[in-house]
């Protein structure tokens, strides 16, 4: 059943679920949470399905990663971060360099600087351009956040060796969903998502983000 979240969460509520290091990083860069963050971060934290639709530049991508980075950082600091894929981020685009650098890699580097150490959180990109050597490295040391395309995800879920790394994912993010919903790539991705849900029951607690 689809429902509309009528009221956003408050800044106080979001701050209460974020690790002190995440709060320090966030409020060192921003005055307050954006509207997508006020609506979305708590829902993602609670493992609820959510569709976020908002204008470009409103902070949707950071909304996607804030709650996830929060839990990975907390696990890393507690020494319980496992060698597995926690999050799969699917985009129909290969050219993700700016978004990922700006909203994931740079924040993680700045958060680690505040923490005073390397937290060991790995980010990996798997597309049709990924080399065989990079794929082998990813197989031995799976990224905690895996960034990929619909087609590459379908290939990975068919790989006997790699699909074991997808058995316990916690979050599935679908970016640019509006560009996929009306075509064959969307149908293909939908089948892959159903297969992933059977492989990893936790992945049923997913959300889609729309640009």
C-alpha positions as CSV (number, residue, x, y, z in Angstrom):
1,X,0.0,0.0,0.0
2,X,1.3,3.4,-1.0
3,X,1.0,6.2,1.6
4,X,2.1,9.9,1.6
5,X,4.3,11.2,4.4
6,X,2.4,14.4,5.2
7,X,4.7,16.0,7.7
8,X,8.5,16.1,7.7
9,X,10.6,14.9,10.7
10,X,12.2,17.7,12.7
11,X,15.9,18.6,12.9
12,X,16.0,17.4,16.5
13,X,14.6,14.0,15.6
14,X,17.2,13.5,12.8
15,X,20.1,14.7,15.0
16,X,19.0,12.2,17.6
17,X,19.6,9.2,15.3
18,X,22.9,10.4,13.8
19,X,26.3,9.5,15.3
20,X,28.0,12.6,16.9
21,X,30.7,12.5,14.2
22,X,28.0,12.5,11.4
23,X,26.3,15.5,13.2
24,X,29.6,17.3,13.5
25,X,30.4,16.8,9.8
26,X,26.9,17.7,8.6
27,X,26.5,20.9,10.6
28,X,30.0,21.9,9.8
29,X,28.9,22.1,6.1
30,X,25.2,22.9,6.2
31,X,22.9,25.1,8.3
32,X,20.1,22.6,8.4
33,X,18.6,19.6,6.7
34,X,17.0,20.1,3.3
35,X,13.3,19.1,2.8
36,X,14.2,15.8,1.2
37,X,16.4,15.0,4.1
38,X,13.8,15.9,6.7
39,X,11.3,13.6,4.9
40,X,13.7,10.8,3.9
41,X,16.6,10.2,6.3
42,X,14.5,8.8,9.2
43,X,12.5,6.5,6.8
44,X,15.8,5.2,5.4
45,X,17.2,4.7,8.9
46,X,14.1,2.7,9.8
47,X,14.5,0.5,6.7
48,X,11.2,1.7,5.1
49,X,10.5,1.8,1.4
50,X,10.4,5.4,0.2
51,X,10.3,7.3,-3.1
52,X,11.8,10.7,-3.0
53,X,10.8,13.2,-5.7
54,X,12.3,16.7,-5.5
55,X,14.0,19.3,-7.8
56,X,17.6,19.0,-8.8
57,X,20.0,20.4,-6.2
58,X,17.7,19.8,-3.3
59,X,19.9,17.2,-1.6
60,X,18.3,13.9,-2.7
61,X,21.6,12.1,-3.3
62,X,23.0,13.1,0.1
63,X,19.6,12.0,1.6
64,X,20.3,8.6,0.0
65,X,23.6,8.2,1.7
66,X,23.4,10.0,5.0
67,X,21.6,7.3,7.0
68,X,23.6,4.6,5.3
69,X,27.0,6.3,6.1
70,X,25.7,6.9,9.6
71,X,25.3,3.2,10.2
72,X,28.5,2.2,8.5
73,X,30.5,4.7,10.5
74,X,28.9,3.6,13.7
75,X,29.6,-0.1,12.9
76,X,33.2,0.7,12.0
77,X,33.8,2.6,15.2
78,X,32.4,-0.3,17.2
79,X,34.6,-2.7,15.3
80,X,31.6,-4.7,13.9
81,X,31.8,-3.6,10.2
82,X,31.7,-6.8,8.2
83,X,33.3,-7.7,4.8
84,X,30.1,-7.6,2.8
85,X,27.9,-5.4,0.6
86,X,25.6,-3.4,2.8
87,X,24.2,-1.1,0.1
88,X,23.6,-1.5,-3.7
89,X,23.2,1.8,-5.5
90,X,21.8,1.3,-9.0
91,X,21.8,4.0,-11.7
92,X,21.0,3.8,-15.4
93,X,24.0,6.1,-16.0
94,X,27.7,5.1,-16.1
95,X,28.8,8.8,-15.7
96,X,28.4,9.0,-12.0
97,X,31.7,10.5,-11.1
98,X,30.6,13.9,-9.9
99,X,27.6,12.7,-7.9
100,X,29.5,10.0,-6.2
101,X,32.6,12.1,-5.5
102,X,30.5,15.0,-4.2
103,X,27.9,13.1,-2.2
104,X,29.7,10.0,-1.0
105,X,33.5,9.9,-1.4
106,X,34.3,13.4,-0.2
107,X,31.9,13.2,2.8
108,X,33.4,9.9,3.8
109,X,36.9,11.4,3.6
110,X,35.9,14.4,5.7
111,X,34.1,12.2,8.2
112,X,37.2,10.0,8.6
113,X,39.3,13.2,9.1
114,X,37.0,14.1,12.0
115,X,37.2,10.5,13.4
116,X,41.0,10.8,13.1
117,X,41.4,7.5,11.4
118,X,40.6,5.4,8.3
119,X,37.3,3.6,9.1
120,X,37.8,1.0,6.4
121,X,34.5,1.7,4.6
122,X,34.9,0.6,1.0
123,X,33.1,2.0,-2.0
124,X,33.2,0.1,-5.3
125,X,31.9,0.8,-8.8
126,X,30.9,-2.1,-11.1
127,X,29.9,-1.3,-14.7
128,X,30.5,-2.7,-18.1
129,X,33.8,-0.7,-18.1
130,X,35.2,-2.4,-14.9
131,X,38.3,-4.3,-15.7
132,X,38.8,-8.0,-14.9
133,X,41.5,-7.1,-12.3
134,X,39.1,-4.7,-10.6
135,X,36.4,-7.3,-10.5
136,X,38.7,-9.8,-8.8
137,X,39.7,-7.3,-6.2
138,X,36.0,-6.6,-5.6
139,X,35.3,-10.3,-5.2
140,X,38.1,-10.7,-2.6
141,X,37.2,-7.5,-0.7
142,X,33.6,-6.6,-1.5
143,X,32.7,-2.9,-1.2
144,X,30.4,-1.9,1.6
145,X,28.6,0.4,-0.9
146,X,28.4,-1.1,-4.4
147,X,27.6,1.3,-7.2
148,X,26.4,-0.3,-10.4
149,X,24.0,-0.2,-13.4
150,X,20.9,-2.4,-14.0
151,X,22.8,-4.6,-16.5
152,X,25.8,-5.1,-14.3
153,X,23.7,-6.0,-11.3
154,X,21.9,-8.6,-13.4
155,X,25.3,-10.1,-14.3
156,X,26.5,-10.1,-10.7
157,X,23.4,-11.8,-9.4
158,X,24.0,-14.6,-11.9
159,X,27.7,-15.0,-10.8
160,X,28.0,-17.9,-8.4
161,X,31.0,-16.3,-6.8
162,X,29.9,-12.7,-6.4
163,X,26.2,-13.2,-5.6
164,X,27.2,-14.6,-2.2
165,X,28.2,-11.0,-1.4
166,X,24.7,-9.9,-2.2
167,X,23.0,-12.3,0.3
168,X,22.7,-9.8,3.2
169,X,22.4,-6.3,1.7
170,X,20.5,-3.8,3.8
171,X,19.7,-1.1,1.3
172,X,18.8,-1.0,-2.4
173,X,18.9,2.4,-4.0
174,X,17.5,3.1,-7.4
175,X,18.5,6.4,-8.9
176,X,16.8,8.1,-11.9
177,X,13.9,5.7,-11.6
178,X,11.7,7.8,-13.8
179,X,14.0,7.2,-16.8
180,X,13.7,3.4,-16.3
181,X,10.0,2.9,-15.4
182,X,8.7,3.2,-19.0
183,X,11.2,1.1,-20.9
184,X,12.7,-2.4,-21.2
185,X,15.6,-1.5,-18.9
186,X,13.0,-0.9,-16.2
187,X,11.4,-4.3,-16.8
188,X,14.8,-6.0,-16.7
189,X,15.7,-4.2,-13.5
190,X,12.4,-5.1,-11.9
191,X,13.1,-8.8,-12.5
192,X,16.6,-8.4,-11.1
193,X,15.1,-6.7,-8.0
194,X,12.7,-9.5,-7.4
195,X,15.6,-12.0,-7.7
196,X,17.6,-9.9,-5.3
197,X,14.8,-9.9,-2.8
198,X,14.7,-13.7,-2.8
199,X,18.4,-13.8,-2.4
200,X,18.6,-11.2,0.3
201,X,15.3,-10.8,2.3
202,X,16.6,-7.6,3.9
203,X,16.7,-6.0,0.4
204,X,12.9,-5.9,0.5
205,X,13.5,-2.9,2.8
206,X,14.5,-0.7,0.0
207,X,13.8,2.7,-1.4
208,X,14.0,4.4,-4.7
209,X,15.3,7.8,-5.3
210,X,14.1,9.9,-8.2
211,X,16.0,12.8,-9.8
